[in-house]
Structure formats: structure tokens, C-alpha cells
Amino acid sequence: MAGNGLEEAYAAYRARGGEAELGRVMEAGRRLVIYYVKLFSAGSLDDDLLQAGYEGLLKAVKRYDAAAGAGFVTYASHCIMGEIRHYIRKENTYYKPGCVAELQGKVERLTQERLKSTGELPQIGELARSLNVREESVQAVMRAGLVPLEKGEIRSLKYESFKLPIEDKILLQQALQRLGELQRRVIGLLFFRGLTQEQAAQQLGINQRKVSRELHKGLEQMADYMDKER
């Protein structure tokens, strides 16, 4: 079991305290820290991510409250992932599509649910099936934002009826990101919030003709970009 040793080490630290017991907690949590670091670093052990992971484990030791209902391993998993993601957000110099950020959040929920129910960490194949992406795409999902996304790096495992595959969602959001601010706002109001051109014009403080021009210009630019990238 992935968490038994960590639970026992934490229980000993809680009962007796002391540096030796704390050291055993950190050692027992190594497998958990390494699991999350590898998710974010393509299987390697990035030193900065390791440090962030151990900082998360230490925070879990200091803040855990058994009365909250979750086991220590589940709470520690949440803290480790949180510190790693916090580090990545600080270092984030690359665009990360919203649909990829959603997948990252799903990985966090899946790992915590699996730990809570079985005491084990999910394998890459299990995560891939749950996310509906190919196994080689899981780590690309987790690295997004820390490194630039490569073309076709994240792809669906299988296509679902009436749903855009993840690769098309990414391409669409990348195309949107390349538009001017006004064009993005126009398209967002019309297609994502369902406003009419007249309503969008009122909200933006421009006339309806300009809304129409910006809409067509933006859609043409998106189509050109998506054609080139496919």
C-alpha cells in the first residue's frame, strides 16, 4: 500500500514529536512526492519540483487535522500537489489552454480519490483512460505551462459523439489566444455567453457594425491558423 508507511510514520510523529520522527515522515512520504514530481516532469526528478513537493509534505505535517475526516495520506497528497502547482504557476511563462488546466485538476482529484479508496496511486494508464487521452499525453498535460505545448502532443484516446476531441479544443483555444483583445471579447460574448450582436455592441460600447467586422475578421484569422496547424 502506498500510504500505510506514511500513515504510521505520521502517527508516531503525532504521538512523540521530535526531529527523528519528522525525518521518518519525510522519508516515508518520498514515494508520494516522487509520484507527483514525475507527473509534472516527464518522468524525471526535477530538483525544484522535488523541493516544492517536500515543502508540501512538511505543510501537511504541520496543518493536518484528523477531525476533518480525510486520512493523512490524502491530505498530504493534496498539499504536495498544491505546492508543485504553486511553483509551476510562479514559473509559468507559457500559455496553458483552459481545457488542459481542467485535465490537470482532474488528475489531482483522481489521485486523491484513488488514495482514499485503496491506499494506492493510479498508474499512468488508469489516468489516461480517465482523462480520455493517450498514455504519452498524460505527462504533457501535467507539464503544460511549465514548458510550451508541442503540436499534437496531447491527443484523445478515443473520440466521443458530439464532443470535440482534446486536440481540437487545444487548437481552438490557441487560435483564440492569437486574436486581438476586442476580437476575443466579441467571440466570447457571442459564442460562449450567447449574446446577440446588438447586446454585445451595447456591452462593449461600440456599434453593431463594428461587432460584425471584428467577428468575421477574428473567425477568418482563427480558421487560417487552425488550417496551418492541422
Secondary structure by P-SEA (a helix, b strand, c coil): cccaaaaaaaaaaaacccaaaaaaaaaaaaaaaaaaaaaaccccccaaaaaaaaaaaaaaaacccccccccaaaaaaaaaaaaaaaaaaaaccccccaaaaaaaaaaaaaaaaaaacccccccaaaaaaaacccccaaaaaaaccccccccccccccccccccccaaaaaaaaaaaaaccaaaaaaaaacccccccaaaaaaaacccaaaaaaaaaaaaaaaaaaaaaac
